[in-house]
Amino acid sequence: MDMRGSLTESGGGICTGTPTLTATGITTASPLVSTTVQVINGESVDPGKAITFTVSAGSDATDYIIIIHCSASTGETIAAAVIVKVRIPTVAAP
């Protein structure tokens, strides 16, 4: 998750510590502050300005909201949200 927008609104800085994730109906795990450049939606995001995590489970045709919180080097707690859309492709029987 690119956190640059939320960090800019809080006066800059980078994410620090261990982020927390809040979600209902979907499993999230392993939230980490990036330590290398991450390419997100075709853009390079500097270390400390992205949160990585894994998502599993969920139901087809369902949208889930994941809330991400991280501490910032500015001393503030930053929050952001992402919508995860679960879509399972189907193949017609021959």
PDB file of N, CA, C and O in Angstrom, chain B, residues numbered from 101:
ATOM      1  N   MET B 101       0.850  -1.165   0.000  1.00  0.00           N
ATOM      2  CA  MET B 101       0.000   0.000   0.000  1.00  0.00           C
ATOM      3  C   MET B 101       0.893   1.224   0.000  1.00  0.00           C
ATOM      4  O   MET B 101       1.748   1.375   0.873  1.00  0.00           O
ATOM      5  N   ASP B 102       0.702   2.083  -0.959  1.00  0.00           N
ATOM      6  CA  ASP B 102       1.448   3.334  -1.059  1.00  0.00           C
ATOM      7  C   ASP B 102       0.919   4.295   0.003  1.00  0.00           C
ATOM      8  O   ASP B 102      -0.253   4.669  -0.017  1.00  0.00           O
ATOM      9  N   MET B 103       1.782   4.688   0.920  1.00  0.00           N
ATOM     10  CA  MET B 103       1.380   5.561   2.023  1.00  0.00           C
ATOM     11  C   MET B 103       1.808   7.009   1.800  1.00  0.00           C
ATOM     12  O   MET B 103       1.633   7.841   2.691  1.00  0.00           O
ATOM     13  N   ARG B 104       2.366   7.329   0.629  1.00  0.00           N
ATOM     14  CA  ARG B 104       2.900   8.677   0.413  1.00  0.00           C
ATOM     15  C   ARG B 104       1.868   9.768   0.619  1.00  0.00           C
ATOM     16  O   ARG B 104       2.185  10.805   1.201  1.00  0.00           O
ATOM     17  N   GLY B 105       0.646   9.565   0.159  1.00  0.00           N
ATOM     18  CA  GLY B 105      -0.392  10.589   0.321  1.00  0.00           C
ATOM     19  C   GLY B 105      -0.691  10.868   1.782  1.00  0.00           C
ATOM     20  O   GLY B 105      -0.797  12.025   2.188  1.00  0.00           O
ATOM     21  N   SER B 106      -0.827   9.811   2.575  1.00  0.00           N
ATOM     22  CA  SER B 106      -1.109   9.982   4.005  1.00  0.00           C
ATOM     23  C   SER B 106       0.081  10.604   4.722  1.00  0.00           C
ATOM     24  O   SER B 106      -0.100  11.428   5.618  1.00  0.00           O
ATOM     25  N   LEU B 107       1.292  10.220   4.341  1.00  0.00           N
ATOM     26  CA  LEU B 107       2.484  10.793   4.968  1.00  0.00           C
ATOM     27  C   LEU B 107       2.626  12.271   4.633  1.00  0.00           C
ATOM     28  O   LEU B 107       3.001  13.061   5.499  1.00  0.00           O
ATOM     29  N   THR B 108       2.335  12.659   3.401  1.00  0.00           N
ATOM     30  CA  THR B 108       2.429  14.056   2.988  1.00  0.00           C
ATOM     31  C   THR B 108       1.450  14.917   3.782  1.00  0.00           C
ATOM     32  O   THR B 108       1.788  16.024   4.200  1.00  0.00           O
ATOM     33  N   GLU B 109       0.231  14.403   3.987  1.00  0.00           N
ATOM     34  CA  GLU B 109      -0.771  15.150   4.741  1.00  0.00           C
ATOM     35  C   GLU B 109      -0.338  15.375   6.186  1.00  0.00           C
ATOM     36  O   GLU B 109      -0.755  16.346   6.818  1.00  0.00           O
ATOM     37  N   SER B 110       0.503  14.473   6.712  1.00  0.00           N
ATOM     38  CA  SER B 110       0.922  14.598   8.106  1.00  0.00           C
ATOM     39  C   SER B 110       2.241  15.345   8.253  1.00  0.00           C
ATOM     40  O   SER B 110       2.768  15.445   9.361  1.00  0.00           O
ATOM     41  N   GLY B 111       2.780  15.866   7.167  1.00  0.00           N
ATOM     42  CA  GLY B 111       4.016  16.636   7.253  1.00  0.00           C
ATOM     43  C   GLY B 111       5.251  15.890   6.796  1.00  0.00           C
ATOM     44  O   GLY B 111       6.371  16.325   7.065  1.00  0.00           O
ATOM     45  N   GLY B 112       5.067  14.765   6.105  1.00  0.00           N
ATOM     46  CA  GLY B 112       6.205  14.031   5.566  1.00  0.00           C
ATOM     47  C   GLY B 112       6.637  12.904   6.462  1.00  0.00           C
ATOM     48  O   GLY B 112       5.846  12.370   7.239  1.00  0.00           O
ATOM     49  N   GLY B 113       7.906  12.542   6.349  1.00  0.00           N
ATOM     50  CA  GLY B 113       8.439  11.448   7.151  1.00  0.00           C
ATOM     51  C   GLY B 113       8.264  10.107   6.474  1.00  0.00           C
ATOM     52  O   GLY B 113       7.912  10.021   5.298  1.00  0.00           O
ATOM     53  N   ILE B 114       8.516   9.066   7.242  1.00  0.00           N
ATOM     54  CA  ILE B 114       8.363   7.698   6.764  1.00  0.00           C
ATOM     55  C   ILE B 114       7.618   6.886   7.814  1.00  0.00           C
ATOM     56  O   ILE B 114       7.517   7.290   8.972  1.00  0.00           O
ATOM     57  N   CYS B 115       7.100   5.744   7.396  1.00  0.00           N
ATOM     58  CA  CYS B 115       6.463   4.825   8.335  1.00  0.00           C
ATOM     59  C   CYS B 115       7.547   4.117   9.139  1.00  0.00           C
ATOM     60  O   CYS B 115       8.628   3.825   8.627  1.00  0.00           O
ATOM     61  N   THR B 116       7.244   3.846  10.397  1.00  0.00           N
ATOM     62  CA  THR B 116       8.188   3.160  11.276  1.00  0.00           C
ATOM     63  C   THR B 116       7.462   2.081  12.064  1.00  0.00           C
ATOM     64  O   THR B 116       6.233   2.062  12.117  1.00  0.00           O
ATOM     65  N   GLY B 117       8.222   1.186  12.674  1.00  0.00           N
ATOM     66  CA  GLY B 117       7.628   0.164  13.528  1.00  0.00           C
ATOM     67  C   GLY B 117       6.862  -0.887  12.746  1.00  0.00           C
ATOM     68  O   GLY B 117       7.106  -1.102  11.558  1.00  0.00           O
ATOM     69  N   THR B 118       5.934  -1.534  13.427  1.00  0.00           N
ATOM     70  CA  THR B 118       5.128  -2.591  12.815  1.00  0.00           C
ATOM     71  C   THR B 118       3.722  -2.063  12.552  1.00  0.00           C
ATOM     72  O   THR B 118       3.018  -1.690  13.490  1.00  0.00           O
ATOM     73  N   PRO B 119       3.306  -2.028  11.290  1.00  0.00           N
ATOM     74  CA  PRO B 119       1.952  -1.556  10.970  1.00  0.00           C
ATOM     75  C   PRO B 119       0.888  -2.519  11.501  1.00  0.00           C
ATOM     76  O   PRO B 119       1.176  -3.686  11.771  1.00  0.00           O
ATOM     77  N   THR B 120      -0.325  -2.027  11.646  1.00  0.00           N
ATOM     78  CA  THR B 120      -1.457  -2.882  12.014  1.00  0.00           C
ATOM     79  C   THR B 120      -2.495  -2.830  10.903  1.00  0.00           C
ATOM     80  O   THR B 120      -2.651  -1.819  10.218  1.00  0.00           O
ATOM     81  N   LEU B 121      -3.200  -3.943  10.744  1.00  0.00           N
ATOM     82  CA  LEU B 121      -4.241  -4.065   9.722  1.00  0.00           C
ATOM     83  C   LEU B 121      -5.552  -4.422  10.402  1.00  0.00           C
ATOM     84  O   LEU B 121      -5.576  -5.226  11.334  1.00  0.00           O
ATOM     85  N   THR B 122      -6.646  -3.821   9.936  1.00  0.00           N
ATOM     86  CA  THR B 122      -7.976  -4.154  10.421  1.00  0.00           C
ATOM     87  C   THR B 122      -8.831  -4.502   9.218  1.00  0.00           C
ATOM     88  O   THR B 122      -8.961  -3.708   8.287  1.00  0.00           O
ATOM     89  N   ALA B 123      -9.416  -5.698   9.240  1.00  0.00           N
ATOM     90  CA  ALA B 123     -10.268  -6.138   8.138  1.00  0.00           C
ATOM     91  C   ALA B 123     -11.303  -7.108   8.684  1.00  0.00           C
ATOM     92  O   ALA B 123     -11.067  -7.779   9.689  1.00  0.00           O
ATOM     93  N   THR B 124     -12.439  -7.180   8.024  1.00  0.00           N
ATOM     94  CA  THR B 124     -13.497  -8.110   8.406  1.00  0.00           C
ATOM     95  C   THR B 124     -13.827  -8.999   7.218  1.00  0.00           C
ATOM     96  O   THR B 124     -14.064  -8.502   6.117  1.00  0.00           O
ATOM     97  N   GLY B 125     -13.843 -10.318   7.433  1.00  0.00           N
ATOM     98  CA  GLY B 125     -14.247 -11.249   6.390  1.00  0.00           C
ATOM     99  C   GLY B 125     -13.137 -11.699   5.467  1.00  0.00           C
ATOM    100  O   GLY B 125     -13.367 -12.515   4.573  1.00  0.00           O
ATOM    101  N   ILE B 126     -11.949 -11.187   5.666  1.00  0.00           N
ATOM    102  CA  ILE B 126     -10.807 -11.559   4.831  1.00  0.00           C
ATOM    103  C   ILE B 126      -9.595 -11.675   5.755  1.00  0.00           C
ATOM    104  O   ILE B 126      -9.516 -10.995   6.778  1.00  0.00           O
ATOM    105  N   THR B 127      -8.663 -12.532   5.388  1.00  0.00           N
ATOM    106  CA  THR B 127      -7.494 -12.766   6.232  1.00  0.00           C
ATOM    107  C   THR B 127      -6.317 -11.925   5.748  1.00  0.00           C
ATOM    108  O   THR B 127      -5.972 -11.952   4.567  1.00  0.00           O
ATOM    109  N   THR B 128      -5.706 -11.181   6.661  1.00  0.00           N
ATOM    110  CA  THR B 128      -4.521 -10.391   6.336  1.00  0.00           C
ATOM    111  C   THR B 128      -3.389 -10.858   7.245  1.00  0.00           C
ATOM    112  O   THR B 128      -3.626 -11.319   8.361  1.00  0.00           O
ATOM    113  N   ALA B 129      -2.152 -10.734   6.754  1.00  0.00           N
ATOM    114  CA  ALA B 129      -1.010 -11.184   7.550  1.00  0.00           C
ATOM    115  C   ALA B 129       0.260 -10.459   7.120  1.00  0.00           C
ATOM    116  O   ALA B 129       0.325  -9.865   6.044  1.00  0.00           O
ATOM    117  N   SER B 130       1.254 -10.521   7.976  1.00  0.00           N
ATOM    118  CA  SER B 130       2.630 -10.069   7.708  1.00  0.00           C
ATOM    119  C   SER B 130       2.764  -8.611   7.285  1.00  0.00           C
ATOM    120  O   SER B 130       3.469  -8.331   6.316  1.00  0.00           O
ATOM    121  N   PRO B 131       2.118  -7.671   7.972  1.00  0.00           N
ATOM    122  CA  PRO B 131       2.310  -6.268   7.580  1.00  0.00           C
ATOM    123  C   PRO B 131       3.720  -5.797   7.926  1.00  0.00           C
ATOM    124  O   PRO B 131       4.195  -5.995   9.045  1.00  0.00           O
ATOM    125  N   LEU B 132       4.375  -5.180   6.964  1.00  0.00           N
ATOM    126  CA  LEU B 132       5.738  -4.683   7.144  1.00  0.00           C
ATOM    127  C   LEU B 132       5.902  -3.337   6.461  1.00  0.00           C
ATOM    128  O   LEU B 132       5.277  -3.074   5.434  1.00  0.00           O
ATOM    129  N   VAL B 133       6.736  -2.491   7.030  1.00  0.00           N
ATOM    130  CA  VAL B 133       7.138  -1.251   6.372  1.00  0.00           C
ATOM    131  C   VAL B 133       8.197  -1.635   5.337  1.00  0.00           C
ATOM    132  O   VAL B 133       9.114  -2.396   5.644  1.00  0.00           O
ATOM    133  N   SER B 134       8.078  -1.121   4.131  1.00  0.00           N
ATOM    134  CA  SER B 134       9.025  -1.466   3.072  1.00  0.00           C
ATOM    135  C   SER B 134      10.435  -0.997   3.423  1.00  0.00           C
ATOM    136  O   SER B 134      10.627   0.073   4.001  1.00  0.00           O
ATOM    137  N   THR B 135      11.412  -1.823   3.061  1.00  0.00           N
ATOM    138  CA  THR B 135      12.814  -1.465   3.284  1.00  0.00           C
ATOM    139  C   THR B 135      13.558  -1.288   1.969  1.00  0.00           C
ATOM    140  O   THR B 135      14.740  -0.944   1.958  1.00  0.00           O
ATOM    141  N   THR B 136      12.862  -1.523   0.860  1.00  0.00           N
ATOM    142  CA  THR B 136      13.413  -1.326  -0.481  1.00  0.00           C
ATOM    143  C   THR B 136      12.377  -0.580  -1.311  1.00  0.00           C
ATOM    144  O   THR B 136      11.229  -0.444  -0.890  1.00  0.00           O
ATOM    145  N   VAL B 137      12.767  -0.102  -2.471  1.00  0.00           N
ATOM    146  CA  VAL B 137      11.825   0.555  -3.378  1.00  0.00           C
ATOM    147  C   VAL B 137      10.782  -0.478  -3.821  1.00  0.00           C
ATOM    148  O   VAL B 137      11.133  -1.590  -4.217  1.00  0.00           O
ATOM    149  N   GLN B 138       9.515  -0.111  -3.754  1.00  0.00           N
ATOM    150  CA  GLN B 138       8.408  -0.955  -4.200  1.00  0.00           C
ATOM    151  C   GLN B 138       7.763  -0.304  -5.418  1.00  0.00           C
ATOM    152  O   GLN B 138       7.578   0.912  -5.444  1.00  0.00           O
ATOM    153  N   VAL B 139       7.420  -1.102  -6.424  1.00  0.00           N
ATOM    154  CA  VAL B 139       6.691  -0.575  -7.580  1.00  0.00           C
ATOM    155  C   VAL B 139       5.218  -0.873  -7.332  1.00  0.00           C
ATOM    156  O   VAL B 139       4.801  -2.030  -7.267  1.00  0.00           O
ATOM    157  N   ILE B 140       4.439   0.204  -7.193  1.00  0.00           N
ATOM    158  CA  ILE B 140       3.010   0.086  -6.909  1.00  0.00           C
ATOM    159  C   ILE B 140       2.258   0.855  -7.979  1.00  0.00           C
ATOM    160  O   ILE B 140       2.445   2.062  -8.138  1.00  0.00           O
ATOM    161  N   ASN B 141       1.403   0.149  -8.714  1.00  0.00           N
ATOM    162  CA  ASN B 141       0.655   0.760  -9.822  1.00  0.00           C
ATOM    163  C   ASN B 141       1.586   1.502 -10.784  1.00  0.00           C
ATOM    164  O   ASN B 141       1.260   2.584 -11.272  1.00  0.00           O
ATOM    165  N   GLY B 142       2.748   0.902 -11.045  1.00  0.00           N
ATOM    166  CA  GLY B 142       3.684   1.460 -12.010  1.00  0.00           C
ATOM    167  C   GLY B 142       4.560   2.591 -11.490  1.00  0.00           C
ATOM    168  O   GLY B 142       5.351   3.150 -12.250  1.00  0.00           O
ATOM    169  N   GLU B 143       4.436   2.940 -10.211  1.00  0.00           N
ATOM    170  CA  GLU B 143       5.235   4.024  -9.638  1.00  0.00           C
ATOM    171  C   GLU B 143       6.200   3.479  -8.589  1.00  0.00           C
ATOM    172  O   GLU B 143       5.844   2.600  -7.803  1.00  0.00           O
ATOM    173  N   SER B 144       7.423   4.008  -8.584  1.00  0.00           N
ATOM    174  CA  SER B 144       8.410   3.605  -7.586  1.00  0.00           C
ATOM    175  C   SER B 144       8.141   4.342  -6.273  1.00  0.00           C
ATOM    176  O   SER B 144       8.052   5.569  -6.243  1.00  0.00           O
ATOM    177  N   VAL B 145       8.015   3.582  -5.206  1.00  0.00           N
ATOM    178  CA  VAL B 145       7.729   4.142  -3.885  1.00  0.00           C
ATOM    179  C   VAL B 145       8.954   3.879  -3.006  1.00  0.00           C
ATOM    180  O   VAL B 145       9.368   2.734  -2.828  1.00  0.00           O
ATOM    181  N   ASP B 146       9.525   4.949  -2.462  1.00  0.00           N
ATOM    182  CA  ASP B 146      10.750   4.847  -1.668  1.00  0.00           C
ATOM    183  C   ASP B 146      10.567   3.996  -0.414  1.00  0.00           C
ATOM    184  O   ASP B 146       9.450   3.837   0.079  1.00  0.00           O
ATOM    185  N   PRO B 147      11.683   3.445   0.103  1.00  0.00           N
ATOM    186  CA  PRO B 147      11.619   2.687   1.361  1.00  0.00           C
ATOM    187  C   PRO B 147      10.986   3.522   2.478  1.00  0.00           C
ATOM    188  O   PRO B 147      11.216   4.726   2.587  1.00  0.00           O
ATOM    189  N   GLY B 148      10.189   2.850   3.295  1.00  0.00           N
ATOM    190  CA  GLY B 148       9.535   3.528   4.411  1.00  0.00           C
ATOM    191  C   GLY B 148       8.246   4.223   4.049  1.00  0.00           C
ATOM    192  O   GLY B 148       7.566   4.771   4.917  1.00  0.00           O
ATOM    193  N   LYS B 149       7.903   4.207   2.773  1.00  0.00           N
ATOM    194  CA  LYS B 149       6.687   4.911   2.344  1.00  0.00           C
ATOM    195  C   LYS B 149       5.626   3.975   1.773  1.00  0.00           C
ATOM    196  O   LYS B 149       4.662   4.415   1.147  1.00  0.00           O
ATOM    197  N   ALA B 150       5.822   2.671   2.003  1.00  0.00           N
ATOM    198  CA  ALA B 150       4.835   1.678   1.578  1.00  0.00           C
ATOM    199  C   ALA B 150       4.712   0.620   2.674  1.00  0.00           C
ATOM    200  O   ALA B 150       5.652   0.364   3.425  1.00  0.00           O
ATOM    201  N   ILE B 151       3.532   0.017   2.741  1.00  0.00           N
ATOM    202  CA  ILE B 151       3.280  -1.088   3.658  1.00  0.00           C
ATOM    203  C   ILE B 151       2.963  -2.306   2.799  1.00  0.00           C
ATOM    204  O   ILE B 151       2.105  -2.247   1.919  1.00  0.00           O
ATOM    205  N   THR B 152       3.657  -3.404   3.057  1.00  0.00           N
ATOM    206  CA  THR B 152       3.370  -4.648   2.343  1.00  0.00           C
ATOM    207  C   THR B 152       2.672  -5.613   3.295  1.00  0.00           C
ATOM    208  O   THR B 152       2.921  -5.599   4.501  1.00  0.00           O
ATOM    209  N   PHE B 153       1.796  -6.452   2.744  1.00  0.00           N
ATOM    210  CA  PHE B 153       1.090  -7.454   3.539  1.00  0.00           C
ATOM    211  C   PHE B 153       0.494  -8.475   2.594  1.00  0.00           C
ATOM    212  O   PHE B 153       0.428  -8.248   1.386  1.00  0.00           O
ATOM    213  N   THR B 154       0.056  -9.607   3.144  1.00  0.00           N
ATOM    214  CA  THR B 154      -0.589 -10.623   2.330  1.00  0.00           C
ATOM    215  C   THR B 154      -2.081 -10.671   2.665  1.00  0.00           C
ATOM    216  O   THR B 154      -2.503 -10.340   3.773  1.00  0.00           O
ATOM    217  N   VAL B 155      -2.860 -11.094   1.672  1.00  0.00           N
ATOM    218  CA  VAL B 155      -4.308 -11.217   1.820  1.00  0.00           C
ATOM    219  C   VAL B 155      -4.694 -12.602   1.317  1.00  0.00           C
ATOM    220  O   VAL B 155      -4.204 -13.050   0.281  1.00  0.00           O
ATOM    221  N   SER B 156      -5.567 -13.274   2.048  1.00  0.00           N
ATOM    222  CA  SER B 156      -6.060 -14.568   1.592  1.00  0.00           C
ATOM    223  C   SER B 156      -7.506 -14.740   2.041  1.00  0.00           C
ATOM    224  O   SER B 156      -8.031 -13.962   2.837  1.00  0.00           O
ATOM    225  N   ALA B 157      -8.119 -15.768   1.514  1.00  0.00           N
ATOM    226  CA  ALA B 157      -9.513 -16.106   1.794  1.00  0.00           C
ATOM    227  C   ALA B 157     -10.440 -15.102   1.121  1.00  0.00           C
ATOM    228  O   ALA B 157     -10.081 -14.523   0.096  1.00  0.00           O
ATOM    229  N   GLY B 158     -11.593 -14.895   1.668  1.00  0.00           N
ATOM    230  CA  GLY B 158     -12.565 -14.019   1.028  1.00  0.00           C
ATOM    231  C   GLY B 158     -13.505 -14.801   0.135  1.00  0.00           C
ATOM    232  O   GLY B 158     -13.269 -15.974  -0.156  1.00  0.00           O
ATOM    233  N   SER B 159     -14.560 -14.156  -0.295  1.00  0.00           N
ATOM    234  CA  SER B 159     -15.582 -14.783  -1.138  1.00  0.00           C
ATOM    235  C   SER B 159     -15.647 -14.085  -2.482  1.00  0.00           C
ATOM    236  O   SER B 159     -15.427 -12.878  -2.583  1.00  0.00           O
ATOM    237  N   ASP B 160     -15.953 -14.862  -3.517  1.00  0.00           N
ATOM    238  CA  ASP B 160     -16.060 -14.321  -4.867  1.00  0.00           C
ATOM    239  C   ASP B 160     -17.101 -13.201  -4.915  1.00  0.00           C
ATOM    240  O   ASP B 160     -18.120 -13.248  -4.226  1.00  0.00           O
ATOM    241  N   ALA B 161     -16.821 -12.210  -5.733  1.00  0.00           N
ATOM    242  CA  ALA B 161     -17.713 -11.078  -5.976  1.00  0.00           C
ATOM    243  C   ALA B 161     -17.959 -10.245  -4.719  1.00  0.00           C
ATOM    244  O   ALA B 161     -19.027  -9.654  -4.556  1.00  0.00           O
ATOM    245  N   THR B 162     -16.968 -10.204  -3.839  1.00  0.00           N
ATOM    246  CA  THR B 162     -17.093  -9.449  -2.595  1.00  0.00           C
ATOM    247  C   THR B 162     -15.964  -8.428  -2.499  1.00  0.00           C
ATOM    248  O   THR B 162     -14.820  -8.729  -2.839  1.00  0.00           O
ATOM    249  N   ASP B 163     -16.280  -7.244  -2.045  1.00  0.00           N
ATOM    250  CA  ASP B 163     -15.281  -6.206  -1.809  1.00  0.00           C
ATOM    251  C   ASP B 163     -15.026  -6.098  -0.302  1.00  0.00           C
ATOM    252  O   ASP B 163     -15.957  -6.139   0.503  1.00  0.00           O
ATOM    253  N   TYR B 164     -13.760  -5.961   0.058  1.00  0.00           N
ATOM    254  CA  TYR B 164     -13.365  -5.852   1.462  1.00  0.00           C
ATOM    255  C   TYR B 164     -12.561  -4.575   1.665  1.00  0.00           C
ATOM    256  O   TYR B 164     -11.802  -4.164   0.787  1.00  0.00           O
ATOM    257  N   ILE B 165     -12.729  -3.962   2.807  1.00  0.00           N
ATOM    258  CA  ILE B 165     -11.949  -2.774   3.150  1.00  0.00           C
ATOM    259  C   ILE B 165     -10.912  -3.178   4.194  1.00  0.00           C
ATOM    260  O   ILE B 165     -11.240  -3.799   5.205  1.00  0.00           O
ATOM    261  N   ILE B 166      -9.655  -2.813   3.933  1.00  0.00           N
ATOM    262  CA  ILE B 166      -8.579  -3.049   4.888  1.00  0.00           C
ATOM    263  C   ILE B 166      -8.091  -1.684   5.354  1.00  0.00           C
ATOM    264  O   ILE B 166      -7.729  -0.837   4.537  1.00  0.00           O
ATOM    265  N   ILE B 167      -8.081  -1.473   6.648  1.00  0.00           N
ATOM    266  CA  ILE B 167      -7.577  -0.237   7.244  1.00  0.00           C
ATOM    267  C   ILE B 167      -6.145  -0.499   7.723  1.00  0.00           C
ATOM    268  O   ILE B 167      -5.882  -1.478   8.421  1.00  0.00           O
ATOM    269  N   ILE B 168      -5.238   0.381   7.342  1.00  0.00           N
ATOM    270  CA  ILE B 168      -3.828   0.242   7.684  1.00  0.00           C
ATOM    271  C   ILE B 168      -3.428   1.403   8.583  1.00  0.00           C
ATOM    272  O   ILE B 168      -3.713   2.561   8.280  1.00  0.00           O
ATOM    273  N   HIS B 169      -2.764   1.085   9.693  1.00  0.00           N
ATOM    274  CA  HIS B 169      -2.228   2.107  10.593  1.00  0.00           C
ATOM    275  C   HIS B 169      -0.728   1.897  10.720  1.00  0.00           C
ATOM    276  O   HIS B 169      -0.262   0.763  10.838  1.00  0.00           O
ATOM    277  N   CYS B 170       0.031   2.993  10.696  1.00  0.00           N
ATOM    278  CA  CYS B 170       1.463   2.906  10.956  1.00  0.00           C
ATOM    279  C   CYS B 170       1.904   4.161  11.699  1.00  0.00           C
ATOM    280  O   CYS B 170       1.314   5.233  11.563  1.00  0.00           O
ATOM    281  N   SER B 171       2.947   3.992  12.478  1.00  0.00           N
ATOM    282  CA  SER B 171       3.557   5.147  13.130  1.00  0.00           C
ATOM    283  C   SER B 171       4.445   5.838  12.104  1.00  0.00           C
ATOM    284  O   SER B 171       5.048   5.186  11.251  1.00  0.00           O
ATOM    285  N   ALA B 172       4.519   7.155  12.192  1.00  0.00           N
ATOM    286  CA  ALA B 172       5.378   7.914  11.280  1.00  0.00           C
ATOM    287  C   ALA B 172       6.546   8.507  12.048  1.00  0.00           C
ATOM    288  O   ALA B 172       6.465   8.720  13.258  1.00  0.00           O
ATOM    289  N   SER B 173       7.629   8.771  11.335  1.00  0.00           N
ATOM    290  CA  SER B 173       8.808   9.361  11.967  1.00  0.00           C
ATOM    291  C   SER B 173       8.522  10.762  12.496  1.00  0.00           C
ATOM    292  O   SER B 173       9.322  11.310  13.253  1.00  0.00           O
ATOM    293  N   THR B 174       7.394  11.346  12.108  1.00  0.00           N
ATOM    294  CA  THR B 174       6.991  12.657  12.608  1.00  0.00           C
ATOM    295  C   THR B 174       6.323  12.561  13.980  1.00  0.00           C
ATOM    296  O   THR B 174       6.012  13.579  14.598  1.00  0.00           O
ATOM    297  N   GLY B 175       6.101  11.308  14.458  1.00  0.00           N
ATOM    298  CA  GLY B 175       5.469  11.104  15.754  1.00  0.00           C
ATOM    299  C   GLY B 175       3.972  10.871  15.672  1.00  0.00           C
ATOM    300  O   GLY B 175       3.334  10.601  16.690  1.00  0.00           O
ATOM    301  N   GLU B 176       3.406  10.969  14.490  1.00  0.00           N
ATOM    302  CA  GLU B 176       1.971  10.772  14.326  1.00  0.00           C
ATOM    303  C   GLU B 176       1.650   9.335  13.955  1.00  0.00           C
ATOM    304  O   GLU B 176       2.533   8.584  13.540  1.00  0.00           O
ATOM    305  N   THR B 177       0.394   8.952  14.104  1.00  0.00           N
ATOM    306  CA  THR B 177      -0.094   7.679  13.598  1.00  0.00           C
ATOM    307  C   THR B 177      -0.841   7.956  12.300  1.00  0.00           C
ATOM    308  O   THR B 177      -1.741   8.794  12.258  1.00  0.00           O
ATOM    309  N   ILE B 178      -0.465   7.253  11.257  1.00  0.00           N
ATOM    310  CA  ILE B 178      -1.033   7.447   9.929  1.00  0.00           C
ATOM    311  C   ILE B 178      -2.031   6.330   9.649  1.00  0.00           C
ATOM    312  O   ILE B 178      -1.788   5.175  10.000  1.00  0.00           O
ATOM    313  N   ALA B 179      -3.145   6.669   9.024  1.00  0.00           N
ATOM    314  CA  ALA B 179      -4.151   5.675   8.650  1.00  0.00           C
ATOM    315  C   ALA B 179      -4.456   5.804   7.166  1.00  0.00           C
ATOM    316  O   ALA B 179      -4.466   6.903   6.611  1.00  0.00           O
ATOM    317  N   ALA B 180      -4.704   4.667   6.536  1.00  0.00           N
ATOM    318  CA  ALA B 180      -5.108   4.645   5.133  1.00  0.00           C
ATOM    319  C   ALA B 180      -5.997   3.422   4.932  1.00  0.00           C
ATOM    320  O   ALA B 180      -5.981   2.498   5.745  1.00  0.00           O
ATOM    321  N   ALA B 181      -6.759   3.418   3.866  1.00  0.00           N
ATOM    322  CA  ALA B 181      -7.653   2.297   3.574  1.00  0.00           C
ATOM    323  C   ALA B 181      -7.461   1.846   2.132  1.00  0.00           C
ATOM    324  O   ALA B 181      -7.139   2.637   1.245  1.00  0.00           O
ATOM    325  N   VAL B 182      -7.667   0.567   1.933  1.00  0.00           N
ATOM    326  CA  VAL B 182      -7.611  -0.005   0.584  1.00  0.00           C
ATOM    327  C   VAL B 182      -8.814  -0.930   0.429  1.00  0.00           C
ATOM    328  O   VAL B 182      -9.215  -1.605   1.377  1.00  0.00           O
ATOM    329  N   ILE B 183      -9.380  -0.955  -0.767  1.00  0.00           N
ATOM    330  CA  ILE B 183     -10.481  -1.866  -1.069  1.00  0.00           C
ATOM    331  C   ILE B 183      -9.903  -3.030  -1.864  1.00  0.00           C
ATOM    332  O   ILE B 183      -9.268  -2.834  -2.900  1.00  0.00           O
ATOM    333  N   VAL B 184     -10.129  -4.237  -1.370  1.00  0.00           N
ATOM    334  CA  VAL B 184      -9.699  -5.449  -2.065  1.00  0.00           C
ATOM    335  C   VAL B 184     -10.935  -6.070  -2.687  1.00  0.00           C
ATOM    336  O   VAL B 184     -11.900  -6.387  -1.992  1.00  0.00           O
ATOM    337  N   LYS B 185     -10.900  -6.244  -4.009  1.00  0.00           N
ATOM    338  CA  LYS B 185     -12.023  -6.833  -4.733  1.00  0.00           C
ATOM    339  C   LYS B 185     -11.682  -8.266  -5.104  1.00  0.00           C
ATOM    340  O   LYS B 185     -10.755  -8.510  -5.876  1.00  0.00           O
ATOM    341  N   VAL B 186     -12.431  -9.212  -4.554  1.00  0.00           N
ATOM    342  CA  VAL B 186     -12.189 -10.632  -4.846  1.00  0.00           C
ATOM    343  C   VAL B 186     -13.044 -11.015  -6.037  1.00  0.00           C
ATOM    344  O   VAL B 186     -14.270 -10.904  -6.009  1.00  0.00           O
ATOM    345  N   ARG B 187     -12.373 -11.469  -7.085  1.00  0.00           N
ATOM    346  CA  ARG B 187     -13.065 -11.928  -8.299  1.00  0.00           C
ATOM    347  C   ARG B 187     -12.394 -13.205  -8.763  1.00  0.00           C
ATOM    348  O   ARG B 187     -11.209 -13.205  -9.096  1.00  0.00           O
ATOM    349  N   ILE B 188     -13.145 -14.285  -8.786  1.00  0.00           N
ATOM    350  CA  ILE B 188     -12.618 -15.571  -9.228  1.00  0.00           C
ATOM    351  C   ILE B 188     -13.048 -15.780 -10.668  1.00  0.00           C
ATOM    352  O   ILE B 188     -14.241 -15.863 -10.961  1.00  0.00           O
ATOM    353  N   PRO B 189     -12.063 -15.867 -11.580  1.00  0.00           N
ATOM    354  CA  PRO B 189     -12.424 -16.054 -12.988  1.00  0.00           C
ATOM    355  C   PRO B 189     -13.084 -17.415 -13.201  1.00  0.00           C
ATOM    356  O   PRO B 189     -12.709 -18.405 -12.573  1.00  0.00           O
ATOM    357  N   THR B 190     -14.050 -17.448 -14.077  1.00  0.00           N
ATOM    358  CA  THR B 190     -14.718 -18.700 -14.393  1.00  0.00           C
ATOM    359  C   THR B 190     -14.451 -19.066 -15.840  1.00  0.00           C
ATOM    360  O   THR B 190     -14.266 -18.201 -16.696  1.00  0.00           O
ATOM    361  N   VAL B 191     -14.433 -20.362 -16.096  1.00  0.00           N
ATOM    362  CA  VAL B 191     -14.218 -20.867 -17.437  1.00  0.00           C
ATOM    363  C   VAL B 191     -15.432 -21.700 -17.820  1.00  0.00           C
ATOM    364  O   VAL B 191     -15.862 -22.579 -17.072  1.00  0.00           O
ATOM    365  N   ALA B 192     -15.968 -21.413 -18.977  1.00  0.00           N
ATOM    366  CA  ALA B 192     -17.142 -22.184 -19.420  1.00  0.00           C
ATOM    367  C   ALA B 192     -16.754 -23.619 -19.738  1.00  0.00           C
ATOM    368  O   ALA B 192     -15.685 -23.873 -20.293  1.00  0.00           O
ATOM    369  N   ALA B 193     -17.620 -24.548 -19.389  1.00  0.00           N
ATOM    370  CA  ALA B 193     -17.368 -25.945 -19.692  1.00  0.00           C
ATOM    371  C   ALA B 193     -17.443 -26.162 -21.198  1.00  0.00           C
ATOM    372  O   ALA B 193     -18.261 -25.544 -21.880  1.00  0.00           O
ATOM    373  N   PRO B 194     -16.584 -27.044 -21.717  1.00  0.00           N
ATOM    374  CA  PRO B 194     -16.604 -27.294 -23.191  1.00  0.00           C
ATOM    375  C   PRO B 194     -17.870 -27.976 -23.649  1.00  0.00           C
ATOM    376  O   PRO B 194     -18.029 -28.246 -24.840  1.00  0.00           O
TER     377      PRO B 194
END
